[in-house]
Amino acid sequence: MYFEFGASKLAGKHVLDATFRAYETWSFNCQPHWVDLERTDNISEGTRWPGPKRLDQMGDRYVSAGRGNLCSPEQPNSWIEFNDNPDEKDENLTSTVRSLANGKISRLTLMLRAKDEGEPRAWKRFDNNAELKVWYMHKPGVPTSVGAVPGTGNGKAQCRPAKDPVTVTVDTPKIQATVQTKVEQHQGEEEGSLQAEFVMQRSSTDTASGSWSDVWKDYKPDSGWDPDGTRETITTTKRADGGLYRFRARTQSHWVYGGKKGDLFSPYSKWCYLRIDSTAPKEPTIESFSPYRECTVNKCDPHGGPGRPGIFYFKPNKADKDVEQYRWRFLTSEADATRTVSASASGMATVPVSPGLAGTQTLSVEASDLKKDKEGRVRWGPPAEFVFKVDAADGTTGRWRFDDGGPGSTETVANDTGQVGSRHDLVLREEAGTAWSTLGRRGAGDYSLRLNDNQSDPGKQVGYASTDGVPVNTQDSFTVSAWAYLTDDKTNRVVLSAPGEHGSAFTLYYSSALKKWVFNRTDQDKDGPVYIRSTADAENPPLKVWTHLVGVFDTQDNADEKDDTLQLFVNGRPQGKPVVLADEAPKYTPWTADRNMMVGRSKVGGSYAEYFLGRIDEVATWQRPLGPQEIREENRLERKGAPANELVGHWDATISAGGQVVESTEDPDDPSSGSFPYRRGPLDLSGSGARLTGDDATSLVLDGKSGYASVGGPVVDETGSFTVSARVRLTKAEFAGKDVGYRALVAGQATPVGKESSWALWVEKVSADAYQWKFGRTAVNADGKVVATAVAPAEDMIGAKEWDTWVDVTGVFDAGLDFTDDDGDQRFGVAQLYVGRFAQQGEDDAGLARAQQGDGALAVGRGSAQGKTGHYLPGDLAKLRVWVGAMNREQVTDQIAEPSM
């Protein structure tokens, strides 16, 4: 008899004790017999006789129950409990449940069986209402909001890199951290008994290149414990003026059970740097009169809007007489750039500041006397902060989601759900080349517009859609946005355009000549116009992937045409600098397209052409220039409050046979299709070392020496966000002979040149007896030389319970997360590893320094790393799945990790 348990209710708990209870309703006779509780491999719809493989002994009991008054004394139905016997070292129920709670195993499958199944008198019957009782404590999570309070200790705490430490003007700095449990707080349960531990070090030379030594350590609260989410603030002992310090924090969790007590610690937060400088300029004064107003305790009304500049005045502190410069940035965005301005002779500066997003914003301003610190850099004083609220900007003048019809639908109108102005529905034209598609960018249940790639006859590849009237005035500032899934690059392929008499006022398209995505305008509506282009940074974008494209035309809020600019954004990122149109075309004048907007074709020389082949989704327009932060928000593409993701690759070994791992038959919108809607093609097995077999269910079995499977890639645009997950089972015996440092690649996408993987999931042998899950990204230059890496390791080494059992490992790359690393360098995006449902927390964010797009083979069981091809995996693979979009923790839990049974 089998019972299966998921980990959802145990997520983030440290298991102290566990008891399994089963209700015995019948025994063959009154004589007790041994019954075993054993852990087995997981069961599924593919499980075959004789059932899943037995893995480990959980416990045994010598009992008889369910005989009623047939026995003396009476033996009624009874709960039979299994708990670890300290005297029997082979009983492992508690440690196994602990592995389940830690995400080290995806599900716990338990089997009740007679110890001697050849003895009929040992047969028993149990009800199906078994229980798993668990005693636990909350596991600690890495603290959040770690930082030093600048100045004299009255501002907002900040965590700054070594190149730009927080300036503190007192010799007893104040630092902060918010203690966390590992799972989301405020779940209606006890919220933990937590404490923050702070550690501080000083540089031997008071420069970042010096050696570091511990100088201070303390806990908060001083005694007792606080619940999840408590902000702990502590003042250090006296430190030296002029010194460079760094500090970090971790959460401690305390437990008491069965007469024993203990503590667990989270990983440390990343290092935060501060310098004590009592002579540095003090906090400046910040004033603003139009349109933004500083929030008070009782009033914080919104004003202005994103991209709308306000006039701010920066004034020196009354204690300072030699302020030469100011710098400022918004604390509400990690990616917000820091800008500087020189002070006037009086020490003041008048600055136009444009907030990038709506809502409450914090403007941080620091003053400098241009004196140098010990690193030889200009020193800055502590920041002053100005909190104000930015009003919401004008919304979309048009938005088309293309979820108005599905495959086979006779519907020909895509409704405009824009927010501002009149509506302009899109009408699908040329029925032979237009259709609705299940390949929708917002995931299962969503649809998109399919154009022309269902037609083999080029003469019929003329499908498009158009509005009646233009949703934007192309003579004024505007923004257009769309998600594109291009399937052919042999000629120009237009996503959006707005035609006039002779040509198009703007065109968002793929250029076959430049081999790039392009956003352009023509200087005039005439024959032979000058084309003014903003082009993508990279050539040869991959086909059959979702890419987010945005075109921005900006008149700079004035009537001087010489200031007009246009710029292309790809996957939320600006491509080059804004192009000044008048510099490219002396006769340029912004002209109005007064007819319609077209999806999937443009007008060139008075004729329509450049038809799109593929899918287009989530088209939107605004009658204003969106700022970079707003474009990043649009690129995130939220659905029900979470970033949307679309499953674009799914290979399932459990339904495969022969020499290929086939694609899933899963199509949530068309179950009768019999194949995965993206149709990437099967994973082909290597000639040796790989086979599809299994003891009780099919899997891809790899020998760790020569076996692998592969298909042509890539399947996602890796300059944007994506998620990849594999269900894998490691064969421990085969790892023993590998050298320390060996990387066994579970799955990876090759780079275009060089022997590296653009992304990869792998197991690394970090020492003779220690193995670790990792997810990483590698960027290479044109010669294949590695120029950037980002690696997210698991918190713990692979435990005994993780071997020879199924585990879900997931890598997420979030291209929308920018940050500044400890060296002060900007990072392009962040890699995150999940084991089961748990995000693996490290001391540093795994940021990638530059964008990278893979090409060539997508492989499981081997790959390229460290300049070598191979890295074979000893183990089994059940599934490989790839999504466009970066999943958050809840989505990994709901869509990947095994649910409770």
C-alpha positions in Angstrom: 0.0 0.0 0.0 1.4 3.4 -1.0 1.0 6.9 0.5 2.5 10.0 -1.1 3.2 13.4 0.5 4.1 16.8 -1.0 6.2 19.4 0.7 3.9 22.5 0.5 3.0 22.6 4.2 6.6 21.8 5.3 8.3 24.4 3.0 10.8 26.4 5.0 10.6 24.3 8.2 13.4 22.5 9.9 11.9 19.1 10.9 12.7 18.1 14.5 10.6 14.9 14.6 8.2 13.0 12.4 5.6 10.2 13.0 3.7 8.3 10.3 0.3 7.0 11.4 -1.7 4.4 9.5 -5.1 3.0 10.6 -5.1 -0.8 10.7 -8.5 -2.3 10.0 -7.7 -6.0 9.6 -5.1 -8.7 10.5 -5.1 -12.3 9.2 -5.1 -13.5 12.8 -4.5 -12.4 16.4 -0.7 -13.1 16.3 1.4 -9.9 15.8 3.6 -9.8 12.8 6.2 -7.4 11.5 5.1 -4.6 9.2 7.6 -2.4 7.4 7.4 1.3 6.4 9.7 1.9 3.5 10.4 4.8 1.3 10.1 4.1 -2.5 10.6 6.0 -5.7 7.7 8.2 -6.6 4.5 6.8 -8.2 2.8 8.2 -11.3 0.5 7.3 -14.1 3.4 5.6 -15.8 4.3 3.4 -12.8 4.3 -0.3 -13.8 4.3 -3.6 -11.9 6.1 -4.6 -9.7 5.9 -0.9 -8.6 8.5 1.7 -7.7 12.0 0.8 -6.5 12.5 0.6 -2.7 15.0 3.1 -1.4 15.2 3.2 2.4 13.8 1.7 5.6 11.7 4.2 7.6 10.7 1.9 10.5 8.9 -1.2 11.5 6.2 -2.4 14.0 5.3 -5.7 15.5 1.5 -5.4 15.7 -1.9 -7.0 15.2 -5.1 -4.9 15.1 -8.5 -4.9 13.5 -9.6 -8.3 14.8 -12.2 -6.9 17.2 -13.5 -9.3 19.9 -12.2 -12.3 18.0 -9.1 -11.9 20.1 -8.4 -11.9 23.8 -7.6 -9.3 24.8 -9.7 -7.5 22.1 -7.9 -6.1 19.1 -10.1 -3.2 17.7 -9.1 -1.1 14.6 -6.1 1.0 15.7 -3.7 3.7 14.6 -0.2 2.2 14.1 2.5 4.8 14.6 6.0 4.6 13.1 8.7 6.8 14.7 12.5 6.5 14.5 13.9 4.1 17.1 17.2 5.6 18.4 18.5 2.1 18.9 18.0 1.2 15.3 20.3 3.2 13.0 18.5 2.1 9.8 15.3 3.9 10.7 15.3 7.2 8.8 11.8 8.7 8.9 12.7 12.0 10.5 15.8 12.7 8.4 13.8 11.8 5.2 10.9 14.1 6.1 13.6 16.8 6.7 14.9 16.3 3.2 11.3 16.6 1.9 10.9 19.9 3.8 14.2 21.2 2.5 13.2 20.5 -1.1 15.9 17.9 -1.5 13.3 15.4 -2.7 10.3 16.3 -4.7 7.8 14.0 -3.0 7.8 11.4 -0.3 6.3 8.0 -1.2 5.9 5.5 1.6 5.0 1.9 1.3 3.5 -0.4 4.0 4.4 -4.0 3.5 4.7 -7.2 5.5 8.3 -7.9 6.4 7.8 -11.4 5.2 5.4 -11.3 2.3 5.7 -15.0 1.8 3.9 -15.5 5.2 0.0 -15.2 4.6 -0.5 -14.7 8.4 1.4 -11.4 8.2 -1.1 -9.9 5.8 -2.8 -6.7 7.0 -5.2 -4.1 5.7 -5.0 -0.4 6.3 -7.3 2.5 5.6 -6.4 5.2 3.1 -6.4 8.0 5.7 -2.8 7.8 6.8 -1.2 10.9 8.5 2.3 12.3 8.7 2.7 14.2 11.9 5.7 16.6 12.0 7.3 18.8 14.7 9.3 21.6 13.3 10.8 25.0 13.7 11.0 27.9 11.1 14.2 27.9 9.1 15.9 31.3 9.0 16.2 33.2 5.7 18.8 35.8 4.6 18.0 39.2 6.2 16.6 41.9 4.0 17.0 45.7 4.1 20.6 45.3 5.3 22.4 48.7 5.4 24.1 51.5 7.2 22.3 54.6 8.3 24.3 57.5 6.7 25.4 60.7 8.3 24.6 61.0 12.0 22.2 58.0 11.8 18.8 59.6 11.0 18.3 58.7 7.3 17.4 55.6 5.3 19.8 52.7 5.6 21.7 51.9 2.4 23.9 49.0 1.3 26.7 50.4 -1.0 29.6 48.7 -2.8 33.2 49.0 -2.0 33.8 51.6 -4.7 31.1 53.9 -3.3 30.7 53.3 0.5 28.1 54.9 2.6 29.5 58.0 4.4 28.9 58.1 8.2 29.9 61.1 10.1 29.8 59.7 13.6 32.2 57.1 15.1 29.4 54.8 16.3 27.6 53.8 13.1 24.1 52.6 13.1 23.3 49.6 11.0 20.1 47.6 10.2 18.7 44.3 9.0 15.3 42.8 8.8 15.1 39.2 10.1 13.3 36.7 8.0 12.1 33.1 8.0 12.9 31.1 4.9 9.2 31.0 3.7 7.0 34.0 3.0 6.1 35.8 6.2 2.6 36.3 7.6 1.2 33.0 6.6 -1.1 32.7 9.7 1.3 30.5 11.7 3.8 31.2 14.4 6.4 33.5 12.8 9.6 32.1 14.3 11.9 33.0 17.1 14.6 35.0 15.3 17.6 37.1 16.0 20.0 39.1 13.8 23.7 38.5 14.0 25.9 41.4 12.7 29.6 41.1 11.8 31.9 44.0 10.9 35.4 44.1 9.4 37.9 46.9 8.8 40.3 47.3 5.9 44.0 47.2 7.0 44.8 50.1 4.6 41.4 51.8 4.7 41.1 51.0 1.0 39.1 48.3 -0.7 42.3 46.6 -1.7 43.5 46.1 1.8 43.1 42.9 3.9 40.1 42.7 6.1 39.9 41.7 9.8 37.0 41.2 12.2 36.5 44.2 14.6 33.0 43.9 15.9 30.2 41.4 16.3 26.8 41.6 18.1 23.2 40.3 18.1 19.8 42.1 18.1 17.7 41.7 20.1 20.2 41.5 22.9 18.1 38.9 24.7 15.0 37.1 23.7 13.7 36.6 20.1 11.7 38.5 17.5 9.2 37.3 14.9 9.6 37.2 11.2 9.8 40.7 9.5 11.2 42.6 12.5 13.7 45.3 11.6 16.7 45.2 13.9 18.7 48.4 14.4 22.0 48.3 16.3 24.7 50.8 17.1 28.3 49.6 16.9 31.0 50.2 19.4 33.4 53.2 18.8 35.2 52.9 15.4 38.1 54.9 14.0 37.5 58.1 12.0 38.6 57.7 8.4 38.3 53.9 8.5 36.7 51.8 5.7 34.5 49.1 7.1 32.2 46.4 5.7 29.5 44.5 7.4 26.9 41.8 6.8 24.1 40.1 8.7 22.4 36.7 9.0 19.3 35.5 10.7 19.4 33.1 13.6 16.5 30.8 14.4 16.0 29.3 17.9 14.1 26.1 18.9 13.3 24.1 21.9 11.9 20.5 21.7 11.9 17.4 23.8 14.1 18.8 26.5 16.7 20.0 23.9 17.3 23.3 22.2 19.3 24.5 19.3 19.9 27.2 16.7 20.0 27.4 12.9 21.6 30.2 10.8 20.8 31.6 7.4 23.5 32.4 4.9 25.0 35.8 5.3 23.8 38.8 3.3 26.2 40.4 0.9 28.8 42.8 2.2 27.8 46.5 2.7 30.5 49.1 2.9 30.8 52.3 4.9 33.4 54.9 5.6 33.5 57.1 8.7 34.5 60.6 7.8 33.6 63.3 10.3 35.0 66.1 8.0 32.9 65.2 5.0 30.3 67.6 3.8 27.0 67.3 5.7 23.6 66.4 4.3 22.5 69.1 1.8 19.1 70.8 1.7 16.6 69.8 -1.0 13.7 72.0 -2.1 11.2 71.7 -4.9 8.3 74.0 -5.9 7.0 72.8 -9.3 5.4 70.4 -9.7 6.6 68.1 -7.0 6.0 68.6 -3.2 7.7 66.9 -0.3 5.6 64.4 1.6 4.8 65.2 5.2 3.5 62.8 7.9 -0.1 63.7 7.1 0.0 64.6 3.4 1.5 63.1 0.3 -0.5 64.1 -2.7 0.7 63.0 -6.2 2.0 65.5 -8.7 3.6 65.5 -12.1 4.1 62.1 -13.7 6.8 59.7 -15.0 9.2 61.5 -17.3 7.9 64.9 -16.3 10.7 67.0 -14.9 10.5 68.9 -11.7 12.8 71.8 -10.7 14.8 71.0 -7.6 17.2 73.1 -5.6 20.2 71.6 -3.9 21.7 73.8 -1.2 24.7 73.2 1.0 24.3 72.4 4.7 24.8 75.5 6.8 27.9 73.9 8.3 29.6 73.6 4.8 31.3 76.5 3.0 33.1 74.7 0.2 30.6 72.4 -1.6 31.6 72.1 -5.3 29.3 69.4 -6.6 26.2 67.4 -6.0 25.1 63.9 -7.1 21.6 62.4 -7.0 19.6 59.3 -7.8 16.3 57.7 -6.9 16.6 55.0 -4.2 13.4 53.3 -5.5 15.2 51.8 -8.4 18.4 49.7 -8.2 19.1 50.4 -11.9 18.7 54.2 -11.6 21.8 56.0 -12.7 23.6 58.5 -10.4 24.0 61.9 -12.0 26.2 64.9 -11.0 25.9 68.7 -11.2 28.4 71.4 -10.3 27.5 73.9 -7.7 27.4 77.6 -8.3 29.7 80.1 -6.5 27.1 80.2 -3.7 27.2 76.4 -3.4 23.7 76.0 -4.9 22.5 74.0 -7.9 19.2 74.2 -9.8 18.4 70.8 -11.3 15.6 69.4 -13.5 14.9 66.0 -12.2 12.6 63.5 -14.0 11.2 60.5 -12.0 11.0 57.4 -14.0 8.0 55.7 -12.4 4.7 56.7 -10.7 4.1 56.3 -7.0 6.2 57.4 -4.0 9.8 58.2 -4.9 12.9 58.9 -2.7 15.4 61.4 -4.2 18.8 61.0 -2.6 21.3 63.9 -2.9 24.9 64.0 -1.7 27.4 66.9 -1.6 31.1 66.9 -2.3 34.0 69.4 -1.8 35.9 67.5 -4.5 38.6 66.4 -2.0 39.9 62.9 -2.5 39.5 59.9 -0.2 42.2 57.3 0.5 41.3 55.5 -2.7 42.0 58.7 -4.7 38.4 59.2 -5.5 36.2 62.2 -4.9 34.6 61.9 -1.5 30.9 62.4 -1.0 29.1 63.3 2.2 26.0 61.5 3.5 22.8 61.8 1.5 19.8 64.0 2.2 16.5 62.5 1.1 13.4 64.1 -0.4 10.3 61.9 -0.5 7.5 62.8 -2.9 4.7 61.1 -4.8 4.5 61.0 -8.6 1.1 61.0 -10.2 0.2 58.2 -12.7 1.0 59.0 -16.3 -1.4 58.9 -19.2 -2.2 55.3 -20.0 -2.3 53.4 -23.3 -4.0 55.0 -26.3 -4.4 51.4 -27.6 -3.8 47.9 -26.4 -4.5 44.6 -28.2 -4.0 41.3 -26.5 -5.3 39.1 -29.4 -7.2 36.8 -27.0 -10.5 37.5 -28.9 -10.5 34.1 -30.7 -8.7 30.8 -30.9 -7.6 28.5 -33.7 -10.5 27.9 -36.1 -12.4 30.9 -34.9 -14.3 33.0 -37.4 -13.8 36.1 -35.3 -11.9 38.8 -37.3 -11.6 41.7 -34.8 -9.1 42.2 -32.0 -10.6 44.5 -29.5 -8.7 47.6 -28.4 -8.6 47.7 -24.6 -6.6 51.0 -24.3 -7.2 53.5 -21.6 -7.0 57.0 -23.2 -8.9 58.5 -26.1 -11.1 56.6 -28.6 -10.8 52.9 -29.4 -9.3 51.5 -32.6 -10.1 47.8 -33.0 -7.8 45.8 -35.2 -9.3 43.9 -38.1 -7.6 40.8 -39.4 -7.1 41.1 -43.1 -6.5 38.6 -45.9 -8.0 35.5 -44.3 -5.6 33.1 -46.0 -2.6 34.5 -44.1 -4.1 35.5 -40.7 -5.3 33.4 -37.9 -5.4 33.1 -34.1 -2.7 31.1 -32.4 -2.3 29.2 -29.1 1.2 30.5 -28.8 0.3 33.4 -26.5 3.0 35.3 -24.6 1.0 35.4 -21.4 0.9 31.6 -21.0 -1.7 28.9 -21.0 -5.1 30.1 -22.2 -3.7 33.1 -24.0 -3.7 33.7 -27.8 -1.8 35.7 -30.3 -2.1 36.8 -33.9 -0.6 34.4 -36.4 0.6 35.8 -39.7 1.5 34.0 -42.9 3.8 31.2 -41.7 0.9 28.7 -42.3 1.2 29.5 -46.0 3.9 27.8 -48.1 2.9 29.8 -51.2 4.7 33.2 -51.0 1.8 34.7 -53.0 -0.5 34.0 -50.1 1.8 35.4 -47.4 0.0 38.7 -47.3 -1.9 38.5 -44.1 -2.0 41.5 -41.7 -4.2 43.4 -39.4 -5.1 47.1 -39.3 -6.9 49.7 -37.3 -9.4 52.3 -38.6 -7.6 55.5 -37.7 -4.2 55.8 -36.0 -4.1 55.4 -32.2 -1.1 57.8 -31.9 -0.4 61.2 -33.5 3.0 60.5 -35.1 3.9 64.2 -35.2 4.1 64.3 -31.4 5.9 62.1 -28.9 4.7 58.4 -28.9 5.7 54.9 -27.9 4.8 51.6 -29.6 5.4 48.2 -28.2 4.9 44.5 -29.2 6.0 41.0 -28.5 7.2 39.3 -31.7 7.8 35.6 -32.6 9.6 35.7 -35.9 9.8 32.5 -38.0 11.5 33.7 -41.1 14.3 36.3 -41.7 14.9 36.0 -45.5 13.5 39.5 -46.1 12.3 42.5 -44.1 9.6 41.5 -41.6 7.4 44.3 -40.2 5.8 44.2 -36.7 4.1 47.6 -36.6 3.9 50.6 -39.0 1.8 53.7 -39.7 1.5 54.4 -43.4 0.9 57.7 -45.2 0.6 58.5 -48.9 4.0 57.2 -50.0 5.7 55.5 -47.0 5.4 54.8 -43.3 5.7 57.5 -40.6 7.3 54.8 -38.4 8.2 51.1 -38.7 9.1 48.6 -36.1 10.7 45.7 -38.0 13.4 43.1 -38.7 15.9 44.2 -41.3 17.3 41.4 -43.4 20.0 43.7 -44.7 21.2 44.8 -41.3 20.3 41.4 -39.7 18.9 43.4 -36.8 15.7 44.7 -35.2 15.0 48.3 -36.2 12.8 51.2 -35.3 12.7 53.9 -38.0 11.1 57.1 -39.2 11.1 58.7 -42.6 12.1 62.3 -42.9 9.1 63.1 -45.1 6.1 61.4 -46.7 7.5 61.4 -50.3 9.1 59.1 -52.8 12.7 58.3 -51.9 12.6 59.4 -48.3 15.6 59.3 -45.9 15.2 56.5 -43.4 16.4 57.4 -39.9 17.0 54.3 -37.8 17.6 53.2 -34.3 19.0 49.6 -34.6 19.6 46.8 -32.2 23.0 46.3 -30.7 23.3 42.6 -31.7 22.9 41.0 -35.2 21.2 37.8 -36.0 18.4 37.6 -33.4 17.2 34.0 -33.0 14.1 32.8 -34.8 11.1 31.2 -33.1 11.6 32.9 -29.8 9.5 35.6 -28.1 11.2 39.1 -28.2 9.9 42.3 -26.7 10.3 45.4 -29.0 9.6 49.0 -28.1 10.0 52.1 -30.3 10.1 55.6 -28.7 9.8 58.9 -30.5 10.5 61.9 -28.3 10.0 65.6 -29.1 11.5 66.5 -25.8 8.3 68.5 -25.0 9.3 71.4 -27.3 8.6 72.6 -30.8 12.2 72.5 -31.9 12.4 69.6 -34.4 16.2 69.5 -34.0 15.7 68.0 -30.6 13.5 65.1 -31.7 14.9 61.6 -31.1 14.0 58.0 -31.6 15.2 54.9 -29.9 14.7 51.1 -30.0 14.4 49.0 -26.9 14.8 45.2 -27.1 13.7 43.1 -24.1 13.4 46.2 -22.0 16.9 47.5 -22.8 17.9 50.6 -24.8 19.8 49.8 -28.0 22.5 52.4 -28.3 21.9 56.1 -27.6 18.8 58.0 -28.8 19.2 59.0 -32.5 18.7 62.7 -33.2 16.6 62.7 -36.4 17.7 66.1 -37.7 21.4 65.0 -37.5 20.6 62.1 -39.9 18.3 64.0 -42.3 18.6 67.8 -42.8 15.1 68.0 -44.3 13.5 65.9 -41.5 10.1 67.1 -40.3 7.8 65.0 -38.1 4.8 64.1 -40.2 1.4 62.6 -39.3 0.2 59.2 -40.4 -3.5 59.9 -40.7 -4.9 56.6 -42.0 -4.3 53.5 -39.8 -1.8 51.5 -37.9 -0.8 48.2 -39.4 0.3 45.0 -37.7 2.4 42.8 -40.0 3.2 45.0 -43.0 4.4 48.5 -44.0 4.1 50.9 -46.9 7.2 51.5 -49.0 7.3 53.6 -52.2 3.5 53.7 -52.3 3.1 49.9 -52.1 2.5 47.5 -49.3 5.1 44.9 -48.5 7.4 43.4 -45.9 4.8 41.0 -44.5 5.6 39.4 -41.1 5.9 35.6 -40.7 5.3 34.3 -37.2 3.3 35.5 -34.2 2.6 39.0 -32.8 1.1 39.6 -29.4 0.5 42.3 -26.7 0.6 45.3 -29.0 0.3 48.7 -27.2 0.6 52.4 -28.0 1.1 55.5 -25.9 0.9 59.2 -26.8 4.0 60.0 -24.9 7.6 58.8 -24.6 7.9 56.0 -22.1 11.0 56.2 -19.9 13.4 53.3 -19.5 12.0 52.2 -16.2 8.4 52.2 -17.6 9.6 50.1 -20.5 11.1 47.6 -18.1 7.8 47.4 -16.4 6.0 46.8 -19.7 8.6 44.1 -20.6 7.8 42.3 -17.3 4.3 41.7 -18.7 2.4 40.9 -15.5 -0.6 38.6 -15.4 -2.7 38.5 -12.2 0.0 40.4 -10.4 2.9 38.1 -11.4 5.3 38.1 -14.4 3.7 36.2 -17.2 5.6 33.1 -18.5 4.9 30.9 -21.5 6.1 27.3 -21.8 8.1 27.2 -25.0 10.0 23.9 -24.7 8.8 20.6 -23.0 10.6 17.3 -23.5 9.1 14.3 -21.6 11.1 11.1 -21.4 8.3 9.3 -19.5 6.3 9.1 -22.7 9.2 8.4 -25.0 10.7 5.3 -26.6 13.4 4.4 -29.2 16.1 6.9 -29.9 14.3 10.2 -29.1 12.9 12.1 -26.1 9.7 13.5 -27.6 7.9 16.7 -26.9 5.0 16.6 -24.5 1.5 16.0 -25.8 0.4 18.9 -23.5 -1.4 21.7 -25.3 -3.8 23.3 -22.8 -5.7 25.1 -25.6 -5.9 22.2 -28.1 -5.7 18.8 -26.3 -6.6 17.1 -29.6 -3.5 18.4 -31.3 -1.4 15.5 -30.0 1.8 17.5 -29.8 3.4 20.4 -28.0 2.3 23.6 -29.7 5.8 25.1 -30.2 7.1 21.9 -32.0 10.8 22.3 -31.3 11.5 18.7 -32.4 12.6 15.7 -30.3 15.9 15.4 -28.3 17.9 12.9 -30.3 19.9 10.4 -28.3 23.6 9.9 -28.8 24.9 6.7 -30.4 26.1 5.3 -27.1 25.7 5.9 -23.4 22.0 7.0 -23.5 18.9 4.9 -23.5 15.2 5.2 -22.7 14.4 2.6 -20.0 13.6 2.3 -16.3 12.7 -0.1 -13.5 9.1 1.0 -13.1 8.7 4.0 -15.5 10.5 5.3 -18.5 13.3 7.9 -18.2 16.4 9.0 -20.1 19.2 7.0 -18.6 22.7 8.5 -19.0 26.0 6.7 -18.3 28.1 9.7 -17.4 30.7 8.8 -20.0 29.3 9.4 -23.5 25.5 9.6 -23.2 23.5 12.7 -24.0 20.6 14.0 -26.1 20.3 17.2 -28.1 18.1 19.3 -30.3 18.8 22.5 -32.3 18.4 25.6 -30.2 17.9 28.2 -28.8 14.3 28.1 -27.6 14.3 31.5 -25.8 15.7 34.9 -26.4 18.4 34.9 -23.7 18.9 38.6 -23.8 15.5 38.6 -22.0 14.1 36.7 -19.0 13.6 33.0 -19.0 13.2 29.9 -16.8 14.5 26.4 -17.3 13.8 23.3 -15.2 14.8 19.7 -15.2 13.5 16.7 -13.3 16.7 14.6 -12.7 17.9 11.6 -10.7 21.6 11.4 -9.9 23.5 8.1 -9.9 25.9 8.4 -6.9 28.0 5.4 -7.7 29.1 6.9 -11.1 30.2 10.2 -9.5 32.8 8.7 -7.2 35.4 8.3 -9.9 35.1 11.9 -11.2 37.8 14.4 -10.5 37.3 17.3 -8.1 35.9 20.2 -10.1 34.1 18.0 -12.5 30.9 19.5 -13.8 28.1 17.1 -14.8 25.8 19.2 -17.0 22.1 18.4 -16.7 21.0 20.7 -19.5 22.6 23.7 -21.3 22.5 25.9 -24.4 25.7 26.4 -26.3 27.2 29.8 -27.1 27.6 30.7 -30.8 31.4 30.4 -30.6 33.7 28.8 -28.1 33.3 25.9 -25.8 31.0 27.4 -23.2 27.3 27.3 -22.4 25.2 30.4 -22.6 23.2 28.9 -19.7 23.5 25.6 -17.9 22.2 23.6 -15.0 24.8 21.3 -13.5 26.2 19.3 -10.6 29.7 20.2 -9.5 32.1 18.0 -7.5 33.5 20.7 -5.2 35.6 18.3 -3.1 36.3 14.6 -2.7 32.9 13.9 -1.0 30.9 17.1 -1.7 28.6 17.9 -4.7 26.6 21.0 -5.4 23.8 22.0 -7.7 24.5 25.2 -9.8 22.8 27.3 -12.4 24.9 29.8 -14.4 25.3 32.0 -17.4 28.4 32.7 -19.5 29.0 35.5 -22.0 31.7 35.3 -24.6 33.1 37.6 -27.2 33.4 37.0 -30.9 36.5 34.9 -30.4 34.8 32.7 -27.8 36.7 34.2 -24.9 34.7 34.3 -21.7 34.0 37.9 -20.8 31.4 37.5 -18.0 29.9 34.8 -15.8 27.1 34.6 -13.3 26.7 31.5 -11.2 24.0 30.7 -8.6 25.1 27.8 -6.3 22.9 25.8 -4.0 23.2 26.7 -0.3 24.0 23.2 0.8 25.9 20.3 -0.6 23.8 17.4 -2.1 22.7 15.3 0.9 22.4 11.5 1.2 18.6 11.6 0.5 19.1 13.5 -2.9 21.0 10.7 -4.6 19.1 8.1 -6.7 15.8 10.0 -6.3 14.0 12.5 -8.4 14.7 16.2 -7.8 13.4 19.3 -9.7 16.2 21.8 -10.3 15.3 25.2 -11.8 17.3 28.1 -13.1 15.7 31.5 -13.5 17.4 34.4 -15.4 15.7 37.7 -14.7 16.9 40.3 -17.2 14.8 42.9 -15.5 16.9 42.9 -12.3 19.9 45.3 -12.6 22.1 46.1 -9.7 25.6 47.4 -8.8 28.0 44.8 -7.6 30.7 45.1 -4.9 33.1 46.6 -7.4 30.6 49.3 -8.4 30.0 47.7 -11.8 26.5 47.4 -13.4 25.0 44.0 -13.9 22.7 43.1 -16.8 20.5 40.6 -15.0 20.4 38.0 -12.2 20.6 34.2 -12.2 18.7 32.4 -9.5 18.7 28.6 -8.6 15.8 26.7 -7.1 16.1 23.2 -5.7 12.6 21.9 -5.4 10.5 24.9 -4.5 13.3 26.7 -2.6 15.3 29.6 -3.9 18.9 29.1 -3.0 20.1 32.2 -1.2 23.8 33.2 -1.4 25.9 36.0 -0.1 26.1 37.7 -3.5 23.6 38.2 -6.4 24.7 36.2 -9.5 24.7 39.1 -11.9 25.7 38.9 -15.5 27.9 41.8 -16.8 26.7 41.7 -20.4 24.0 40.2 -22.5 24.5 36.8 -24.2 22.5 34.9 -26.7 23.1 31.2 -27.2 23.0 29.3 -30.5 23.4 25.8 -31.8 22.7 22.7 -29.7 20.5 22.5 -26.7 21.6 19.4 -24.9 20.9 17.3 -21.8 23.5 15.1 -20.2 26.5 17.0 -21.6 27.6 20.4 -22.6 30.4 23.0 -22.8 32.1 24.6 -19.8 35.5 25.8 -18.8 36.6 25.6 -22.5 35.8 21.9 -22.8 33.0 19.9 -24.4 31.8 16.9 -22.5 30.9 17.1 -18.8 28.6 14.0 -19.1 25.9 13.5 -16.5 25.6 10.1 -14.6 21.9 10.0 -14.0 18.4 9.9 -15.3 16.2 12.7 -16.8 12.4 12.6 -16.8 11.6 16.1 -18.1 13.2 19.3 -19.4 11.0 22.4 -19.6 11.8 26.0 -20.8 9.7 29.1 -20.3 10.0 32.6 -21.6 9.7 34.9 -18.6 11.3 34.9 -15.2 9.3 32.9 -12.6 9.0 34.1 -9.1 9.0 31.8 -6.0 5.3 31.2 -6.0 5.3 30.3 -9.7 8.1 27.9 -9.3 6.1 26.3 -6.5 2.9 26.1 -8.4 4.2 25.2 -11.9 7.2 23.1 -11.2 7.5 21.8 -7.7 5.4 18.7 -6.9 2.0 19.6 -5.3 0.8 18.0 -2.1 -1.1 14.8 -2.7 
